[in-house]
Structures are given as C-alpha cells and as structure tokens.
Amino acid sequence: MHAAGFDDPAVFSVDDRSVQVHWRGSVPGPLVVEAVDGPEGAPVACTSVDAAPAGSAATAGRSRQLSRLACGPGAAVVDGLRPARTYDLWVRSGSGRHHLGAVETLPRPPGELLGAFATVTDLHVGERRFGAFVRFEDAGYSVRALESAVTEAHAWGATHLVAKGDLTRNSAPVEFALAGQVLAGGGMPVDAVLGNHDQRRRRPGAWQAAAAAGVDLGTGVRVRDLHGLRLVLVTTTGDHGGHLPPATVAAAAEAAATEAICAVVVHHPPATTAIPLRYPPGIDRATSAALLRQLRAANPRAVVLAGHTHRHRLRWAHGVLCVETGSTKDYPGAWTGYRVYEGGIVQTTRRTASPRVTAFSEATRLALHGQWGRWSPGLLADRTFTLTWP
C-alpha cells in the first residue's frame, strides 16, 4: 500500500507512552508521524525522521530492491503520549498526508515505576546468511544488528540487558568474544543464558570468552535481583529442542519464590499445547507443565521470557504468561523493553530502526517464499502488553 510517500506504513509497537510506526520504503525528504487526540484535534505529539537511503539486500549473487519508492525502509517513534488513550495516527511527507487509523496506548500498571530492562535474543554472531529457498548474504549483518539494538535499547531507558540465548552461530570462542564485546559495550550490565547454537560442536567452555568480555553468563540456575524485579536465568539443554532435568526445574521454582515480580529467562520456550504446533521445538511438554506449575505455586507474579523460535508470540499456560520474542538479525529485527511498576509490567517490542540494519532485516521477510514476513512478527498483542496483578 502506497500512502503519502510511504510504502506500506503500519503500527509495529505501542506502549503506555509511545507508538512506533514502520514502513518498507519512502520518498526522499523529511518524514513525519503525528498522533492526534481525536479525529478533529491538533497533533499532540509528532516526530520527524530523514528518509533512509535506498534499501537492497544481496541474495544468490544479485541485489534485490526492497521498495518501488526511491528510499528504503524505516521507522519512527511518537513519544509523550498518555496511557489508555486513543489517538489518530497520520504519516506525512512531501507527497501528502495519510491517515493510518486509530491506536490505543496501553494502560499503565498501578504504583511507582521501579526500573526498566531490555532483552535481545537469537543474535547468531558469526552468521553470514539467512533464509530458506531465498537466502540473503552479508558477513557482518548479525553484529551490526546487535550493536544497533543494544544502542537503541539503552537510549530507550533500559538500565539492564538480558540476552536470551543463541549468542553465536556455532559456539566458537571468537564468536562468543565478539558477542560479549558488543553486549557489554552498550553501557548496561548484561546477563545471558546459553542457547542451542551456543552448545554445539562439543565446545562446553567456549562461552567463557563472552564472560571475559563482561557478560554474566553461566550454566544451571542463576539469580539477579534488580529494583522490584528478580531475574531467574535458566540454561536449557539440548541440541535443538530444550530439556530441563527435574532438579533444575525445582531449583528454578525455588529461585522464583520471592515477593518481587519474577522474570524466568530461558532460551527454549515451554510447550503450551498438548500437541506441538510449531517449529522449532521448545522444552518438552511434560517438563514444561512441571516447570510452569511449580513457578505458579512459588510466585503468582512470575512470567517466562524465551527466544529460540525467532517469532513474537504470547501464550498463557498453567496460569503463567509465556513470552517469545524474535531475533535481532532477521525480520522484523527487534529488541524488547520492559518497564517494571509496583503493580505490573509493560512490554514493548521495537524494530531496530538504524539504517545500518533496516535494509537487511526488511529483506529477510521474503525468506520461505515470503512466509517469514507473515509468521515472525506475530500480532501486535504478541509484541506489546500490560500485565497487572491484584
């Protein structure tokens, strides 16, 4: 859809104070996104960005143009909005002004703001190509994507960073060292768990190269207490699917037993249906049920944060909210932020908007004959939510 100099503009994320709009291409010049309070009101907030250079990505030895418009993909955030309020969104360029529709900001949990942290997942540092049927090649894209995501998360307000596994492509020490340098260079303390890509090729100690760079990374169950929040970091085992021994399940539940809000961080997501309905596989069904039931009993304010599937997805199981978020490096190319309040949390997922990465991340939506672009983002409600407790 072409609209006022934009190719397919749409809302990607919303939280209690902001909205992010993204597009596949644009005309040259300043691009403006406005939030209007009511259909006849004046803009209450707006943001202006410069059009990104023309976007293309290499595949099978040739370059693919991403849009029929002159400039490449981009995104803009409109901030300073009020919680639980409906705004009309407009996009404007030199070609005119277009109404995107109405969007409602998320409600804000009760109580004071205690802190903010961000997560990244499936970094795959060392990867040189992505996709099936159509494969996109770029030797440096995974590192550029991670650098940009970390920078944007810090600027958003995160004071702590969590990496949810698959830091590397093949668990090589040089890959761990590079991932660790980028993560630790973002100006925030960093905790991480290992993913299946980090446990390949019988290199059990290779992750220590990331730890040496300043990332708190280990095996088993670890605890990090932040303001109003406890992180319980759990390493899942297995080459592709995940598994947790009963002793690890019990240790995770014991660690979650706190008066604070608790985020249990794993790489492999728990199974939430009786029959597996997705690929790649996560933690097996029996172990997932045991983990979620014990977490619920230990702390009714526990949530599970996972990666692995490269998809944004939200599910409830056994009374526990299970959240999956997508990779930093392939479509839509994102990071996730959490604001922690006394009475709940707000999750927002942002597309990394740096022109250094948008061309490649946008191109990868064409993987799997275009199905990846439909599958991986999930729904807006999968990417953004407010969770409150009595």
N, C-alpha and C positions, 0 to 999 in steps of 0.2 A: 504494500500500500504506500503510494507516494502522497505526502501531505505537507504542503507549505515548505517544500525544500528538504523534507526528511523522507527516508526510505524506511517504512515500517516502524514508526515510533511507538513505544509501548512502555507501560509501567513495569519495572523489574522488581522494585522493593519499596516497602513502606514501613515506617515505624511510628513511634508516638510523637515524633517531631519533624520528620522529613520524608521525602519521596525521591526515589531515583528513577529517571526515565532513560531509556536507551534506544538506539536506532542503528540500522545497518549501514546507512550512508546518508550524505547530506550534500547540499550545495555549498560553495565556498562562502566564507564570511562568518560574522558572529551568529551564534545560535542561542536562542533564549527559551527557557522553560519558565512558565508562570503558574502560580497557584492562586486562584481567585476564590474569594469567600462568597459563594452564591453565584447563580447564573448571570446576574446583572451587576455584580460587585466589581470593585477595583482589585488589581493584584495585591495580595498581602505579602507575597514573597516571590522572588524570581532569582534566577541565576543565568549567567551568560558564559558560554564557552566558545573557543575558536574551533572551527571545523578541523578535523584531523586530516592528515594527508591521505591521498587515495590509498585504499587498502587492497592488498593482494596477498596471496599465500601460495607457496610452491607445492605442487603435487605432481608426482610422476614426471618430473623434469620440466614442467611448464608452470606458468603463473596463472592463477585464476583471479579475475576481478570479482570483488565482493558485492558491488552495487552498480547499478546503471548511472548513479549520480557521480559527480566529479570527486567528492571527498569520501573518506572512509567511515567506519563505524565509530560510535562514541556514546557517551553517557553524561548525564548531568544530575546533580542533587539539588533539590529545593529544600532548604532548611528553615528553621524558625517557625514551624507550624505548631498548632495546638493539638493536644491528644483528643481522640474520639470525635473528630470533626470532619465534615465532608467539604472537599474543595473541588472546584473545576480546574482541570489542567489544560494548559494551552502550550503549544510549541510555536515558535516564531522565527523566521529567517527573512532574508531579503526577498524571498518568493511569496511571503504572506504569513498568515496566522491560521493555525488549525486547532480545533477543539479535540483533545484526546478523550474527554469524558470525565466523570466524577470519580474521586477516590476518597476513601475514608481512612484517616490516620488511626493507628492502633490506640486502644486505651492504655493508660499508664497505671502500673500496679500501685497499690497504696504504700505509704511510707516514704522514707528518705531514700535517695539514690546512694547506694553503698559502694559501687565501683563498676568498672567496665572491662571486659576482656574480649579477645578475638580468637577465632580458630581458623586454621588452614589445614588442608588435607590433600593427600594424594599428589605430592609435589613432583615425584618421579625425576628428581635431579639426575641428569645423565641421559635422559631420554632424547632421542634425535628425531623421532617420527611418531605420528599418532593417526589412528583410524583403521578401519577395515573397508575393503572394496575401494574406497578413495583414501589414500594415505598422504598426510601432509608432513613435509620435512623441514626441519630447522634445528640446527645443532644447539642453539642457545635459548630456545623459547622457554624451557622449563625454569631456567634460572631467572630470566627477565620477568616471567610471570610471578615468581615468588618474591623477587625484590619489590615489584610494584604493589603486590598485595600487602606485604608487610608495611611498606611505607604508607599506604592509604589507610590501613587499619590503625596505625599509630596516630595519624592525623585525625582520624575519626574520634579518637579519645580512648582507645584501648591502652591499659597500663600493664597488661599481661597477655602473653601469646601462648596458644596451645596448638601443637602440630599433631594431627590425629593419625599419623602413620603413613607408610609408603613415602618416606622422605627421599628414597633413592629409587633408581631403576633396577639395579642389580646388586645392591648391598656391597658395592665396592668401597673400600676405605676412602678413596679420593672423592667419591660421590657423597659420602657422609660428611667429609670435611667441608666440602663446598656448601652443602645444605646447612650445616651448622654455622658456617660463617655468615650466610645470608640471614638466617633466622636470628642469630644473636646480634647482628648488626642493625636491627630495627629499633633499638632504643628501649626495649622492653625485656623483662625476664621471660624465659622461654621454657616450657615443659613440653615433652613429646613422648609418644608411645611408638612402638615398632609396628609396622605393617607386614604383610606377607612378602612384599618386594624387598623389605629390609632384612629378611631372614633366608635369603636364597644362597645357593652355592656353598653351603656349609662354611659360612663366614660368621660364626657366632659372636666374635668380639669386634667386628668391623665398626659397629655403632659407636664405639668409644672415640672415634675420630670426631663425631659430632659433639660428644660430651666435652672433648678437649677444647672445642671452639666456643663453649659456653652454654650449650643446651643441656637442661636437666633431663637425661634420657637413661632409662634402665629397663629392667625386666620385672615381672611379678606385679605386685600392687604397691603403688606409692601414693602419698597424700600430700596435697599442697593447700594450706589454708590461706585464703585471701579475705578481704573485708566482706563479711556477710556471706561468703561462699566457700565451700570445700570442694576441691578437685580431687577425685579419686581416679588415678591413672592406672589402667589395667592393660597389660600386654596380652593379646590373644595370640594363640599359636596356630600353626597350620600353614601349608604352602599357599592354598588359595582360599578354601573355606576356613572359618575360625573355630576354635575349640578352647574351652577353659576347663581345667581339672576341677573336681569338686572342692578341693582345698582352696583354690584361687577364688571360686565363687563365694565361698564362706568368708574369705579374707576381704573381698570387695564389699560384701554386705556389712561386715564388722566396721570397715573403714567409713562406710556411709552413715553410720549411726551417730548423728550429730544434730544439734539444734539448728544448724545453719542450712541454707539451701545447698544441695549437693549435686554436682555435675559429674557423672561417671563417664570417663573418656575411654573409648575403645576404638580400635580400627575396624574390626568386623562388626556389622550391626547384628543385633539379636533377631532371630526369626520371629515374626509377629503373626504368621498364619499357619494353619495346620499343614498345608501343602505348600512347598516353596513355589512362589510365583514370579521370581525374578532371578537375574544373573548379574554379577557373580554371587555365589553363596556366602552367607554370613555365618554366625555362630549357629550350631545345630539346634534343632527345635527343643530337645529335652533340656539341654544346658541353658538355653535362652529362658525357658519357663522357670527353671530353678533360680537363675540369676535375678529375673525381674520380680518374682515373688519374694525373694529374700530382701531385695532392695526396698520393695514397698513396705515390708514389715519393719525394716530398720529405719526408714526415713520416708514418710509420705511426700516429702518435698524433694525427692530425687528425680533427676532426668538422666537419660543416656544420650551421649553425643558420639556419633560414629561417622566413618567415612566409607572407603572401600568401593562403593558402588558407582562413584562419580556422578551421583544423582541427588537432587534435592527432594527429600521425602520426609513426611511426618506421620507417625503412627502411634496409637495407644495400644498397650498390651499389658495385661495383668495389673492395670492401674498405674502404669509408668509410661511417661511420654518418651518415645524413642525418635531421635532426630538424625537424619543422614544429610550431609551436605556434600556438594560437588567439588571437583578438583580445581586447583588454582590454574591449571595449564590448558585445559580443554573446555569446550563450550559448556556453560556460558563463561567460565573463567572467573572465579569469585572467591571471596572470603566472607566470614560471618562474624558479626559483632553481637555481644550480649551486654545489656545494661541490667545490673542486679539491684533490685529495690528490696526494702524490708519485706514487702508482701508479694514479691514475684519477680519475674524476669521478662525482658523484651528481647526477642531475637530479630535481627535484620540481616539479610544477606545482600551484599553489594557486588555487582560486576566490577572487576578491576577496570578502571577507565583510562589508564595510561595509554597513549598512542603507541608506546613501545610494545604493547601486547594485544591490543584490540583486533588488529588485522588477523593475527593467527588464531586467537580464541574464537573470533566470529567465523572464520573459515571452517573450523572443525565441526561446526553444526552440520556440515554436509557429509560427515562420515556416516557409514552404514546407509548409504543412498539417501541421506537426509533425515533418517530416523533419529539420529543422535540429537539433532536440534529440537526435536519434539519430545524426546524422552528425558534428557538430562536435566532441564530446568525445573521439572515438576510444576506445581501450581504456585501461584502467589502465596496461598495459605501454607504451603510446604516451606517456603523460604522465610516468611515473616509471621510472627505471632506474639501475643502477650499471654503469659501463663501466671495466674494468681492462685494463691492458697488462702483458705479461711484464716 
